[in-house]
Amino acid sequence: MRSLRLALPALAGAAVLAACAGPAGTSSDGSTNEYTPPPEGGAAYGPGDLCTDTYVIVQQEPTESNTRTNFSLGAENYRNDDFCAAYPYVQWLLANDPLFTGEDPDDRNYLRMASIYEYFAQNVDSTDQATRVAYLDSARAVRQEGRQTLDTQGIAYDPYLRDLREGFFYFQNRDVYDDADQQQFEAFNRAFEAQPDSLDDWYYSQLFALSGNEFGDEFPNPQRADYVERLASNVDTPALQQYLTSSAEFFRTDPSAAPGGVAGAGSDAAVEQLVADLQAGTISDDDALTLLAVVLQQPDRLEALGEDPAALQTQVVRLPAITNQVDNPRTLVALAFQAFREGDTARGNELFDRGLTNAASNAQRADFLYARSAEGFGNTSQLVNRALQYFPSHGPSLYARAGMIADAVGRPSSLTGRFAYWCLADEYRNVAAVTSGRIADAARRAAAGYERAGPSRESYFLEGYRPGQTVTASLGAYGSCSTRVR
């Protein structure tokens, strides 16, 4: 059997007397309602057994009267979401007069057929992936064929809404197409370039999340920063605008430029001499600072020399010169953590606050606050929120916050409650967009998991929801969110 991954619109010219691949029947006027199948290899023709109870008679002769009748009946059924009944009329029009609208010609018949194929794909048996893919390929092909027909006929059209619809198609079907992210970005970006101030914030979030694929995720990344700043300048929601603006700042920053490296430690013999001076009580203030840097940043080196880094740290941090002279923010935070472990909360808070004050940037302050939350030295939620106040696009804190939101959402059972899973997928995709490595990979996996946990197509169609529709969901203690039906 041939592959089902083929473009079904090419079959539109087949004679159609009965819609929806129903069994042979008889119409009210006594005529035979007999379906003519497509050639061999088109096993996914029409809607298969999705519409077995629908029977209609299509006016076959391509006369002006029949064209108007079939267009009217197809349009009425389509508007009523009766895609089974609309299918044969739209198919007839594509075969005989595809640009007919009753007024100025356009590609609405192609667009309707693409939506009908997507409906079939959404409602096919979940175990029949091959047929689902064939329907989706057909939707892609017929939508593209519509554009090509308009171009051939020299008919002008506005691509803006068509680009948004194309991008959303790939957003919905990321599991089918390997290049879905690239195709989605290109389609949404064409719409953005055409009307940069006309998209709603969800599209800006998607473009932001996908911009790493387009510009790379290396740092610094001035091209990506410029692009994200352009997105931010068109956003309506203040919180999202701040998030994108701070992300652009983050993409311009070279993390390796942050202060705090080991300097002056010298050879292993020099390090051993520092340890010996510490034990003898003769270590100078400057050498104590150098040894502390080695203890905090090169513990493996000390272990290789037969030393105990933890014991050395306990000794060196108690030297009076350390508390008074340290101004390196990383060192101050490490000392604060040592104080917290020893139960000296007051001293720990004092050192930690000094570390925040001396930090080189808001991004580094966010690093310190997140590290403190991860160590359990304080209220995790408050520390993460403080980190995001300093730097709203701090990846690790965003990942932690997404987990807190997920905990607040819990396991809703209602249809509208489970819309929150789509919001969580959006949250985790934004996390992946501003980080890399293990956190980005974990965020992508979490996003995919919450997508799968969202409502099924069958369940939300029965309640009157349609793909692309904006919906609101509760996030428990974290308020509410808006997202799109998948």
MOVENGI-V994594 format. One record per pair of residues at least 24 apart in sequence whose ideal C-beta (glycine too) atoms are under 10 Angstrom apart, sorted by the first residue. I is the first residue (numbers start at 0). GAP is how many residues later the second one is. D is the distance in Angstrom with one decimal. If there is no record, write none. Layout:
<<I GAP D> <I GAP D>>
This chain:
<<0 39 9.1> <0 40 7.8> <0 42 6.7> <0 129 9.7> <1 38 7.9> <1 39 4.0> <1 40 8.5> <1 41 7.8> <2 38 8.6> <2 40 9.7> <2 127 7.6> <2 130 9.1> <2 131 8.5> <3 37 8.9> <3 38 8.8> <3 39 6.0> <3 40 4.8> <3 124 9.0> <3 125 9.3> <3 126 4.3> <3 127 5.9> <3 128 9.1> <3 129 6.7> <3 130 4.1> <3 131 9.1> <3 133 8.7> <4 39 9.2> <4 125 7.3> <4 128 5.4> <4 129 6.0> <4 131 9.3> <4 132 5.8> <4 171 9.7> <5 35 7.4> <5 36 7.2> <5 37 9.5> <5 38 7.7> <5 127 9.6> <5 128 6.2> <5 131 6.6> <5 132 8.0> <5 135 8.8> <6 110 10.0> <6 127 8.6> <6 130 5.7> <6 131 5.7> <6 132 9.5> <6 133 7.8> <6 134 3.6> <6 135 7.7> <6 137 9.2> <6 138 8.5> <7 30 8.4> <7 34 7.3> <7 36 6.5> <7 37 6.7> <7 38 8.1> <7 83 9.8> <7 105 9.2> <7 109 6.7> <7 112 9.3> <7 126 6.4> <7 127 7.0> <7 128 10.0> <7 129 7.4> <7 130 3.4> <7 131 8.7> <7 133 7.5> <7 134 7.8> <8 82 8.8> <8 85 6.8> <8 86 9.8> <8 89 9.9> <8 101 8.1> <8 104 6.8> <8 105 8.6> <8 108 8.1> <8 128 9.5> <8 129 5.7> <8 130 8.8> <8 131 9.5> <8 132 5.3> <8 133 4.0> <8 134 9.2> <8 135 9.3> <8 136 6.0> <8 137 9.4> <9 28 9.0> <9 29 10.0> <9 32 8.7> <9 128 8.8> <9 131 7.7> <9 132 9.3> <9 135 9.0> <10 26 9.4> <10 27 4.5> <10 28 7.9> <10 31 5.6> <10 33 9.5> <10 34 5.8> <10 35 8.1> <10 80 8.4> <10 84 9.3> <10 127 8.7> <11 26 9.7> <11 78 8.7> <11 79 5.0> <11 80 8.2> <11 81 8.8> <11 82 4.4> <11 83 4.7> <11 84 9.3> <11 86 8.6> <11 101 7.7> <11 126 9.8> <11 130 8.2> <11 133 9.5> <12 25 9.6> <12 78 8.9> <12 79 9.6> <12 81 8.3> <12 82 4.4> <12 83 8.6> <13 24 5.4> <13 25 8.4> <13 28 8.7> <13 31 7.8> <13 32 8.9> <13 77 8.2> <13 81 7.9> <14 43 9.1> <14 45 7.0> <14 77 9.4> <14 80 9.0> <15 30 8.3> <15 40 9.3> <15 42 5.5> <15 44 8.1> <15 71 8.6> <15 72 4.7> <15 73 9.0> <15 75 5.7> <15 76 6.1> <15 79 8.2> <16 38 9.5> <16 39 8.8> <16 40 6.8> <16 41 6.3> <16 43 7.4> <16 71 8.1> <17 28 9.6> <17 36 8.4> <17 37 5.6> <17 38 6.9> <17 39 7.9> <17 40 8.2> <17 70 7.3> <18 27 7.9> <18 28 8.0> <18 32 6.6> <18 35 5.4> <18 36 7.0> <18 37 4.8> <18 38 9.2> <18 39 7.5> <18 58 9.3> <18 64 9.9> <18 65 6.3> <18 66 6.3> <18 67 8.3> <18 68 5.3> <18 69 3.7> <18 70 8.0> <18 71 9.9> <18 72 8.4> <18 73 10.0> <19 26 6.5> <19 27 4.8> <19 28 8.5> <19 29 8.6> <19 30 6.8> <19 31 2.8> <19 32 6.9> <19 33 8.2> <19 34 4.4> <19 35 8.0> <19 36 8.3> <19 63 9.0> <19 64 4.5> <19 65 7.8> <19 66 9.9> <19 67 6.2> <19 68 7.5> <19 100 9.6> <20 24 7.0> <20 25 4.4> <20 26 5.7> <20 27 5.5> <20 28 6.6> <20 29 7.9> <20 30 6.9> <20 31 7.3> <20 33 9.3> <20 63 9.5> <20 66 9.3> <21 24 9.5> <21 25 9.2> <21 27 8.4> <21 29 6.6> <21 30 4.8> <21 31 6.9> <21 32 6.1> <21 33 5.8> <21 34 9.5> <21 62 9.0> <22 26 9.5> <22 29 6.9> <22 32 9.3> <23 31 9.7> <24 30 5.2> <25 29 8.8> <26 28 6.9> <26 29 8.5> <26 30 5.3> <27 27 9.6> <27 29 8.8> <28 28 8.0> <30 26 7.1> <32 24 6.8> <32 25 9.9> <34 53 9.5> <41 92 8.9> <42 87 8.7> <42 88 7.8> <42 91 8.2> <43 73 9.9> <43 76 8.8> <43 77 9.8> <43 80 8.8> <43 84 9.0> <43 86 7.6> <43 87 4.8> <43 88 9.0> <43 89 8.8> <43 90 3.8> <43 91 6.6> <43 93 9.2> <43 94 8.0> <44 89 9.2> <44 93 9.8> <45 38 9.7> <45 41 6.9> <45 42 8.4> <45 45 8.1> <45 74 8.4> <46 36 8.0> <46 37 6.2> <46 40 6.2> <46 41 9.8> <46 69 8.1> <46 70 9.0> <46 72 8.6> <46 73 5.0> <46 76 8.6> <46 77 8.8> <46 88 8.7> <47 72 7.6> <47 75 9.9> <47 76 7.2> <47 77 9.1> <47 80 8.8> <47 83 6.8> <47 86 10.0> <47 87 9.2> <48 75 9.5> <48 76 9.1> <49 33 8.9> <49 34 6.9> <49 37 9.7> <49 69 8.6> <49 70 5.9> <49 73 5.7> <49 74 6.9> <49 75 9.2> <49 81 9.9> <49 85 9.8> <50 31 9.4> <50 32 8.1> <50 33 3.3> <50 34 8.0> <50 36 7.4> <50 37 9.9> <50 69 8.7> <50 72 9.5> <51 32 9.1> <52 31 8.3> <53 28 8.1> <53 29 9.7> <53 30 4.3> <53 31 5.6> <53 32 9.9> <53 33 8.4> <53 34 8.9> <54 29 9.9> <54 30 9.3> <54 33 9.8> <55 28 9.0> <55 29 6.0> <55 30 9.4> <55 31 9.0> <55 32 5.9> <55 33 7.6> <56 31 8.9> <57 29 10.0> <57 30 4.9> <57 31 6.2> <57 33 8.2> <57 34 5.2> <57 35 9.9> <58 30 8.8> <58 33 7.7> <58 37 10.0> <59 32 7.5> <59 35 10.0> <59 36 8.9> <60 35 9.2> <61 30 8.5> <61 31 9.7> <61 33 8.5> <61 34 4.2> <61 35 6.7> <62 33 9.6> <63 33 9.1> <63 36 9.4> <65 26 8.5> <65 30 8.5> <65 31 9.6> <66 25 8.6> <66 26 7.2> <66 29 6.8> <66 30 5.1> <66 33 5.5> <66 35 9.0> <67 29 9.8> <67 32 8.0> <67 34 6.5> <69 26 8.2> <69 27 8.8> <69 30 8.9> <69 39 10.0> <70 26 8.2> <70 29 5.7> <70 30 7.2> <70 31 6.3> <70 37 9.6> <70 38 7.7> <71 30 7.9> <73 35 7.6> <73 38 7.2> <73 39 9.3> <73 42 9.6> <74 26 8.9> <74 27 8.8> <74 33 8.4> <74 34 9.0> <74 37 7.9> <76 35 9.8> <76 39 9.8> <77 30 9.3> <77 31 9.6> <77 33 9.9> <77 34 5.2> <77 35 9.5> <77 37 7.7> <77 38 7.5> <78 33 9.6> <80 34 9.9> <80 38 8.4> <80 380 8.6> <80 383 8.7> <80 385 8.0> <82 29 8.9> <82 30 9.8> <82 32 7.5> <82 33 4.7> <82 34 9.2> <82 35 9.3> <82 36 4.6> <82 37 7.5> <82 40 9.0> <83 32 8.7> <83 35 8.8> <83 36 9.0> <83 39 9.9> <85 26 6.9> <85 27 8.9> <85 29 9.3> <85 30 6.3> <85 33 9.5> <86 25 9.4> <86 26 7.9> <86 29 5.4> <86 30 9.1> <86 32 9.2> <86 33 8.4> <89 24 9.9> <89 25 9.5> <89 26 6.5> <89 52 9.7> <90 25 8.8> <93 48 7.5> <93 51 8.4> <93 52 9.1> <93 55 9.6> <97 44 9.7> <97 47 8.4> <97 48 7.7> <97 51 6.2> <97 52 10.0> <97 55 9.9> <98 47 8.7> <98 50 6.6> <98 51 7.6> <98 54 6.8> <98 56 7.3> <103 51 8.3> <104 44 9.4> <104 45 8.4> <104 48 7.3> <104 50 6.1> <105 40 8.6> <105 43 9.9> <105 44 7.2> <105 49 6.9> <105 50 9.8> <105 51 6.5> <106 35 9.5> <106 36 8.3> <106 38 8.6> <106 39 3.4> <106 40 6.8> <106 41 9.4> <106 42 6.5> <106 43 5.4> <106 46 9.9> <106 48 8.3> <106 50 7.0> <106 55 8.3> <107 38 8.4> <108 33 9.2> <108 37 7.7> <108 40 9.8> <109 31 9.8> <109 32 5.3> <109 33 6.3> <109 34 8.7> <109 35 6.1> <109 36 2.8> <109 37 8.1> <109 38 9.5> <109 39 7.2> <109 40 8.9> <110 28 9.9> <110 31 8.4> <110 32 6.6> <110 35 6.2> <110 36 9.9> <110 50 9.5> <110 51 7.7> <110 54 7.8> <111 30 9.3> <111 34 9.7> <112 25 8.3> <112 26 8.1> <112 28 10.0> <112 29 4.9> <112 30 8.5> <112 32 9.2> <112 33 8.5> <113 24 7.9> <113 25 4.3> <113 26 7.7> <113 27 8.6> <113 28 4.9> <113 29 4.2> <113 30 9.1> <113 31 9.2> <113 32 7.7> <113 51 8.4> <113 52 9.6> <113 55 8.3> <114 24 7.5> <114 27 9.6> <114 28 9.1> <114 50 8.9> <114 54 10.0> <114 351 9.4> <114 352 9.2> <115 26 9.1> <116 24 8.9> <116 25 6.7> <116 26 9.2> <117 25 9.6> <117 51 7.3> <117 54 8.2> <117 55 8.9> <117 339 10.0> <117 349 7.5> <118 338 9.1> <118 342 8.4> <118 347 9.4> <118 348 9.3> <120 51 9.5> <120 52 8.2> <120 55 9.0> <120 336 9.0> <121 50 8.8> <121 334 9.3> <121 335 4.2> <121 336 8.1> <121 338 9.8> <121 339 7.3> <121 345 7.6> <121 364 9.8> <122 334 6.8> <122 335 6.8> <122 338 7.5> <123 333 9.9> <125 330 8.3> <125 331 9.3> <125 332 8.8> <128 46 9.3> <128 47 8.5> <131 41 9.1> <131 43 10.0> <131 44 7.7> <132 40 8.9> <132 43 5.8> <132 44 9.2> <135 33 8.0> <135 36 9.1> <135 37 5.7> <135 40 5.9> <135 41 8.2> <136 39 8.8> <136 40 9.4> <138 30 7.0> <138 34 9.2> <139 26 8.4> <139 29 7.2> <139 30 9.1> <139 33 9.2> <139 37 8.7> <139 43 9.4> <142 26 7.9> <157 36 8.4> <157 37 9.4> <158 28 9.6> <158 31 6.9> <158 32 7.9> <158 35 7.0> <159 30 8.3> <159 31 5.3> <159 32 9.7> <159 33 10.0> <159 34 5.2> <159 35 5.6> <159 38 7.4> <159 39 9.5> <160 30 8.0> <160 34 9.9> <161 25 8.7> <161 28 9.3> <161 29 8.8> <162 24 4.7> <162 25 7.1> <162 26 8.5> <162 27 4.5> <162 28 4.2> <162 29 8.9> <162 30 9.4> <162 31 7.4> <162 32 9.8> <163 24 6.9> <163 26 9.2> <163 27 5.1> <163 28 9.7> <163 31 9.8> <163 34 9.6> <163 35 7.8> <163 36 9.9> <163 39 7.2> <163 304 8.6> <164 26 9.5> <164 302 9.9> <164 303 7.7> <165 24 8.7> <165 25 9.1> <166 24 7.2> <166 25 9.9> <166 36 7.8> <166 39 7.6> <166 40 9.2> <166 43 9.6> <167 34 9.9> <167 35 9.1> <167 38 9.1> <167 299 7.2> <167 300 5.4> <167 316 7.4> <167 317 10.0> <167 318 9.3> <168 298 8.9> <168 299 9.5> <170 32 10.0> <170 35 6.9> <170 39 9.6> <170 296 9.3> <170 297 9.2> <170 313 7.9> <170 315 7.8> <171 279 9.8> <171 285 9.5> <171 295 6.0> <171 296 8.4> <171 312 9.1> <171 313 9.2> <171 314 5.5> <172 313 9.5> <173 273 9.9> <173 274 8.5> <173 277 8.3> <173 312 9.8> <174 273 8.4> <174 276 8.7> <174 277 9.2> <180 25 9.8> <180 28 9.0> <180 29 5.7> <180 31 9.6> <180 32 5.5> <180 33 9.4> <181 28 8.1> <181 31 6.4> <181 32 8.0> <183 25 9.8> <183 26 6.4> <183 29 9.6> <184 24 9.1> <184 25 4.1> <184 26 7.5> <184 27 9.9> <184 28 6.5> <184 29 5.8> <185 24 9.4> <185 28 8.7> <188 25 7.9> <188 38 9.1> <191 35 9.8> <191 38 8.4> <191 39 7.7> <191 42 8.1> <192 37 9.8> <194 39 9.6> <195 34 7.2> <195 35 8.6> <195 37 8.3> <195 38 5.3> <196 36 8.7> <196 37 4.9> <196 38 9.8> <196 39 9.4> <197 36 8.5> <198 32 9.2> <198 35 7.2> <198 36 9.2> <198 37 9.8> <199 35 9.5> <199 36 7.6> <199 37 9.5> <199 270 7.8> <199 282 9.0> <199 284 9.7> <200 30 9.7> <200 33 9.2> <200 34 5.7> <200 35 5.9> <200 36 5.2> <200 38 9.7> <200 39 5.4> <200 40 8.9> <200 43 9.9> <200 281 8.2> <201 38 9.7> <201 224 8.0> <201 266 10.0> <201 268 7.4> <201 280 7.2> <201 281 7.1> <201 282 5.9> <202 28 9.3> <202 31 9.9> <202 281 9.4> <203 24 9.5> <203 26 9.7> <203 27 4.9> <203 28 8.0> <203 30 6.7> <203 31 5.3> <203 32 9.0> <203 33 9.1> <203 36 7.0> <203 37 9.1> <203 40 7.3> <204 26 8.8> <204 30 8.8> <204 32 9.6> <204 35 6.8> <204 38 9.0> <204 39 8.6> <204 221 6.7> <204 222 9.9> <204 224 8.1> <204 225 6.5> <204 228 8.9> <204 278 9.6> <205 220 8.6> <205 223 8.1> <205 224 9.7> <205 227 9.7> <205 278 9.2> <206 24 5.9> <206 37 9.8> <206 226 9.8> <207 24 8.7> <207 27 9.5> <207 32 8.9> <207 35 8.5> <207 36 6.0> <207 39 7.1> <207 40 9.7> <207 185 9.6> <207 221 9.2> <207 222 7.1> <207 225 5.8> <207 226 8.7> <208 217 8.2> <208 219 9.6> <208 220 4.5> <208 221 5.7> <208 222 9.2> <208 223 7.0> <208 224 4.2> <208 225 9.1> <208 238 9.2> <209 219 8.7> <209 223 7.6> <210 36 9.3> <210 40 9.1> <210 222 7.0> <211 39 9.4> <211 220 7.7> <211 221 5.6> <211 222 8.4> <211 223 9.5> <211 224 8.2> <211 228 8.4> <212 220 9.5> <214 36 8.4> <216 34 9.1> <216 215 9.3> <216 216 8.6> <216 217 9.1> <216 218 8.3> <216 219 4.9> <216 220 9.3> <216 223 7.6> <217 33 9.4> <217 36 10.0> <217 218 8.5> <218 31 8.0> <218 32 6.8> <218 33 8.6> <218 34 6.7> <218 35 6.0> <218 36 5.9> <218 37 8.3> <218 38 9.9> <218 217 8.4> <219 30 9.2> <219 31 6.6> <219 32 5.3> <219 33 6.0> <219 34 4.8> <219 35 8.8> <219 36 9.8> <219 37 8.9> <220 27 9.6> <220 29 9.2> <220 30 4.5> <220 31 7.6> <220 32 9.5> <220 33 9.8> <221 26 9.5> <221 29 7.4> <221 30 6.0> <222 28 8.7> <223 24 8.0> <223 26 9.8> <223 27 4.9> <223 28 9.0> <223 209 9.8> <224 24 7.5> <224 25 8.1> <224 26 4.0> <224 27 4.6> <224 28 9.1> <225 25 9.0> <225 26 9.1> <226 24 9.1> <227 24 9.9> <227 165 9.2> <227 205 9.3> <227 206 9.6> <236 245 9.5> <238 153 7.9> <239 152 9.4> <239 190 9.5> <240 151 9.9> <241 147 10.0> <241 150 5.4> <241 151 9.1> <242 145 8.9> <242 148 9.9> <242 149 4.5> <242 150 5.8> <242 155 9.0> <242 187 7.8> <242 191 8.9> <243 148 8.8> <243 149 7.9> <243 186 9.9> <243 190 10.0> <244 147 8.2> <244 148 8.8> <245 116 7.8> <245 117 8.6> <245 120 9.6> <245 142 9.2> <245 144 9.1> <245 145 5.8> <245 146 4.5> <245 147 4.7> <245 148 8.4> <245 188 9.2> <246 144 9.2> <246 145 7.7> <246 146 3.7> <246 147 9.6> <246 148 9.6> <246 183 9.0> <246 186 7.7> <246 187 5.4> <247 145 8.5> <248 112 8.7> <248 113 8.2> <248 114 7.8> <248 142 8.2> <248 143 9.8> <248 144 8.0> <249 111 9.5> <249 112 9.5> <249 113 6.2> <249 116 9.6> <249 141 7.1> <249 142 9.3> <249 143 5.2> <249 144 7.9> <249 145 8.6> <249 184 6.5> <249 185 9.6> <250 142 8.8> <250 183 8.3> <252 107 9.8> <252 108 7.0> <252 110 6.1> <252 111 9.6> <252 138 10.0> <254 106 9.9> <254 108 7.9> <254 109 9.1> <254 112 9.2> <256 103 8.3> <256 104 9.5> <257 71 8.9> <257 72 8.2> <257 101 8.9> <257 102 5.6> <257 103 7.6> <257 105 8.3> <257 106 5.8> <257 109 8.5> <258 68 10.0> <258 69 6.6> <258 70 7.2> <258 71 7.5> <258 99 9.1> <258 100 9.2> <258 101 5.6> <258 105 8.6> <259 33 8.2> <259 36 8.9> <259 37 7.7> <259 68 5.8> <259 69 7.0> <259 70 3.7> <259 71 7.3> <259 73 9.5> <259 74 9.6> <259 99 10.0> <259 100 8.6> <259 104 8.8> <260 32 8.0> <260 36 7.4> <260 67 9.5> <260 69 9.1> <261 28 7.9> <261 30 9.9> <261 31 4.7> <261 32 6.0> <261 33 9.9> <261 34 8.6> <261 35 5.1> <261 36 6.2> <261 39 9.3> <262 26 9.7> <262 27 7.6> <262 30 7.2> <263 25 8.7> <263 26 4.9> <263 29 8.1> <263 30 9.6> <264 25 5.9> <264 26 8.1> <264 28 6.9> <264 29 5.1> <264 32 9.1> <264 33 7.4> <264 36 8.5> <265 24 8.5> <265 28 9.8> <267 33 7.5> <267 34 9.7> <267 36 8.2> <267 37 6.1> <268 36 9.6> <269 24 9.7> <270 24 9.9> <270 27 8.4> <270 30 7.1> <270 31 7.3> <270 34 6.7> <270 36 8.5> <271 30 9.5> <271 33 6.1> <271 34 9.2> <271 35 8.2> <273 38 9.5> <273 42 9.4> <274 27 7.9> <274 30 7.9> <274 31 9.8> <274 32 6.0> <274 37 6.7> <274 40 9.5> <274 41 9.6> <277 34 7.1> <277 37 6.1> <277 38 6.2> <277 41 8.3> <278 33 9.4> <278 36 8.1> <280 38 9.6> <282 32 9.8> <282 33 8.2> <282 36 7.6> <282 38 8.9> <283 37 8.3> <284 34 8.0> <284 35 9.0> <284 36 3.9> <284 37 8.2> <284 39 8.6> <284 40 5.9> <285 35 8.8> <285 39 8.6> <286 34 9.8> <287 27 9.8> <287 28 6.0> <287 29 9.5> <287 31 5.2> <287 32 9.6> <287 33 5.6> <287 34 6.0> <287 37 8.4> <287 38 9.5> <288 27 9.1> <288 30 9.4> <288 32 7.8> <288 33 7.1> <288 36 6.5> <288 37 6.7> <288 38 9.6> <288 39 8.1> <288 42 7.7> <290 24 9.4> <290 25 5.7> <290 28 9.5> <290 31 9.7> <291 24 5.1> <291 25 7.1> <291 27 8.6> <291 30 6.3> <291 34 7.6> <291 36 9.0> <291 39 6.2> <291 42 8.1> <291 43 8.1> <292 33 9.9> <292 35 7.6> <292 37 8.7> <292 38 6.7> <292 41 9.5> <294 36 9.8> <294 39 8.6> <295 32 9.5> <295 34 7.2> <295 35 6.4> <295 37 9.4> <295 38 4.7> <295 39 8.8> <295 41 9.7> <295 42 9.5> <296 33 8.0> <296 34 9.2> <296 37 8.9> <309 28 9.4> <309 31 9.7> <312 24 9.9> <312 25 6.2> <312 28 9.9> <313 24 7.3> <313 27 9.4> <313 28 8.2> <316 25 9.2> <316 30 10.0> <316 34 9.4> <317 24 9.8> <322 24 8.3> <322 27 9.0> <322 28 7.7> <322 31 9.6> <325 25 8.3> <325 28 8.2> <325 29 9.2> <325 32 9.2> <326 27 8.0> <326 28 9.6> <326 30 9.6> <326 31 5.7> <327 27 8.6> <327 30 7.4> <328 25 8.0> <328 26 4.6> <328 27 7.5> <328 28 8.1> <328 29 4.2> <328 30 4.6> <328 31 7.0> <328 35 6.7> <328 36 8.6> <328 38 9.6> <328 39 7.3> <329 25 7.5> <329 28 9.4> <329 29 8.9> <329 30 9.7> <329 34 8.4> <329 37 9.2> <329 38 8.3> <329 41 9.9> <330 24 8.0> <330 27 9.5> <331 24 8.7> <331 25 8.8> <331 26 6.5> <331 27 9.2> <331 36 9.0> <332 25 9.5> <332 26 8.7> <332 31 9.6> <332 34 8.9> <332 35 5.0> <332 36 9.6> <332 38 7.1> <332 39 7.7> <333 37 9.6> <335 32 8.8> <335 36 7.9> <335 39 10.0> <335 41 8.0> <336 31 9.9> <336 34 8.0> <336 35 7.5> <336 38 6.1> <336 40 6.6> <338 38 9.4> <339 32 8.2> <339 35 7.4> <339 36 8.8> <339 37 4.3> <339 38 8.4> <340 34 8.6> <340 36 8.4> <344 32 8.5> <344 33 9.2> <347 24 9.3> <347 29 7.0> <347 30 9.4> <348 28 9.4> <348 29 8.9> <351 25 8.1> <351 26 9.0> <355 30 9.3> <355 34 8.5> <358 31 8.8> <360 29 8.9> <360 30 8.1> <361 25 9.4> <361 27 8.9> <361 28 4.3> <361 29 4.7> <361 30 9.3> <361 32 8.8> <362 24 9.7> <362 27 7.8> <362 28 4.9> <362 30 8.7> <362 31 6.8> <363 26 8.9> <363 27 8.7> <364 24 9.3> <364 25 4.4> <364 26 7.1> <364 29 9.3> <365 24 4.8> <365 25 3.9> <365 26 8.9> <365 27 9.0> <365 28 3.9> <365 29 9.4> <365 30 8.3> <365 31 6.0> <365 32 9.9> <366 24 8.6> <366 27 7.5> <366 29 7.9> <366 30 9.0> <368 25 8.6> <368 28 7.4> <369 24 6.6> <369 25 9.2> <369 26 4.9> <369 27 4.8> <369 28 9.7> <369 29 9.4> <369 30 7.0> <370 25 8.7> <372 24 7.9> <372 27 6.8> <373 26 7.9> <379 24 7.9> <380 96 9.4> <390 43 9.8> <391 42 9.4> <392 37 8.5> <392 38 9.5> <392 40 8.6> <392 41 4.6> <392 42 9.0> <393 37 9.8> <393 40 7.7> <393 41 8.7> <394 35 9.4> <394 36 6.0> <394 37 8.4> <394 38 8.7> <394 39 4.8> <394 40 2.9> <394 41 8.1> <394 42 9.5> <394 44 5.6> <394 45 7.6> <394 48 8.1> <395 35 8.8> <395 38 9.8> <395 39 7.1> <395 43 6.0> <396 34 9.3> <397 29 7.7> <397 30 8.8> <397 32 6.8> <397 33 4.6> <397 34 9.5> <397 35 9.5> <397 36 6.8> <397 37 7.8> <397 41 9.0> <397 45 8.3> <398 28 9.2> <398 29 7.7> <398 31 10.0> <398 32 4.8> <398 33 8.9> <398 35 9.7> <398 36 7.4> <398 40 5.5> <398 41 9.1> <398 43 7.0> <398 44 5.9> <398 47 8.3> <399 31 9.4> <399 39 9.8> <400 26 8.0> <400 30 8.7> <400 77 8.5> <401 24 9.7> <401 25 4.4> <401 26 5.5> <401 27 9.9> <401 28 8.4> <401 29 5.8> <401 41 7.5> <401 44 7.2> <401 45 9.3> <401 48 9.5> <402 24 9.6> <402 25 9.3> <402 28 9.8> <402 43 8.3> <403 71 9.9> <403 72 9.8> <403 73 8.8> <403 74 7.5> <404 70 5.5> <404 71 7.8> <404 72 8.8> <404 73 4.9> <404 74 9.5> <404 76 8.7> <405 40 8.0> <405 43 10.0> <405 44 7.8> <405 69 9.2> <405 70 9.8> <405 72 9.8> <406 69 8.4> <406 70 9.4> <406 71 9.8> <407 66 9.1> <407 67 6.0> <407 68 3.4> <407 69 5.0> <407 70 5.4> <407 71 9.6> <408 41 9.3> <408 64 8.3> <408 65 7.8> <408 66 5.9> <408 67 5.8> <408 68 9.8> <408 69 8.3> <408 72 9.8> <409 66 7.1> <410 42 8.9> <411 41 9.9> <411 61 8.4> <411 62 8.0> <411 64 9.4> <413 41 9.4> <414 39 9.9> <414 40 5.4> <414 41 9.5> <414 44 5.8> <414 45 6.3> <414 47 8.9> <414 48 5.7> <414 50 8.1> <414 56 9.8> <415 39 8.7> <415 44 9.4> <415 47 8.5> <415 49 9.2> <415 55 7.4> <415 56 8.3> <415 57 6.7> <415 58 8.3> <416 38 9.4> <416 56 7.0> <416 57 6.9> <417 32 9.8> <417 35 7.2> <417 36 6.0> <417 37 5.0> <417 38 9.5> <417 41 8.6> <417 42 9.2> <417 55 8.0> <418 35 7.2> <418 36 7.0> <418 41 8.7> <418 46 9.0> <418 52 5.0> <418 53 7.4> <418 54 3.7> <418 55 8.7> <418 62 8.5> <418 63 9.5> <418 64 6.6> <418 65 9.7> <418 66 7.9> <418 67 9.8> <419 30 8.8> <419 33 9.6> <419 34 8.8> <419 51 9.9> <419 52 9.7> <419 53 4.0> <419 54 6.3> <419 55 6.0> <419 56 8.4> <419 58 9.8> <419 60 8.8> <419 61 7.1> <419 63 8.5> <420 28 8.8> <420 29 4.5> <420 30 7.4> <420 31 8.5> <420 32 4.5> <420 33 4.3> <420 34 8.0> <420 52 8.2> <420 62 9.3> <420 65 9.8> <421 25 9.9> <421 28 7.2> <421 29 7.1> <421 31 9.1> <421 32 4.9> <421 33 8.3> <421 49 7.9> <421 51 7.3> <421 59 8.7> <421 60 10.0> <421 61 4.5> <421 62 7.3> <421 63 7.7> <421 64 6.2> <422 27 8.4> <422 31 9.5> <422 48 9.3> <422 49 9.1> <422 50 5.4> <422 51 9.3> <422 52 6.6> <422 55 9.6> <422 57 8.6> <422 58 3.9> <422 59 7.9> <422 60 4.9> <423 25 8.9> <423 26 4.3> <423 27 9.1> <423 29 8.4> <423 30 9.0> <423 49 9.3> <423 51 8.4> <423 57 8.7> <423 59 9.3> <424 24 8.2> <424 25 4.2> <424 26 4.7> <424 27 9.1> <424 28 8.7> <424 29 7.3> <424 58 8.1> <424 61 8.6> <425 24 8.9> <425 25 9.7> <425 55 7.6> <425 56 9.3> <425 57 5.7> <425 58 8.7> <426 48 9.2> <426 51 9.8> <426 54 8.2> <426 56 9.7> <450 35 6.8> <453 29 9.3> <453 31 9.0> <453 32 6.1> <454 30 8.3> <454 31 8.3> <455 30 9.8> <456 28 9.2> <456 29 8.0> <459 25 6.2> <459 26 8.8> <460 24 9.7>>
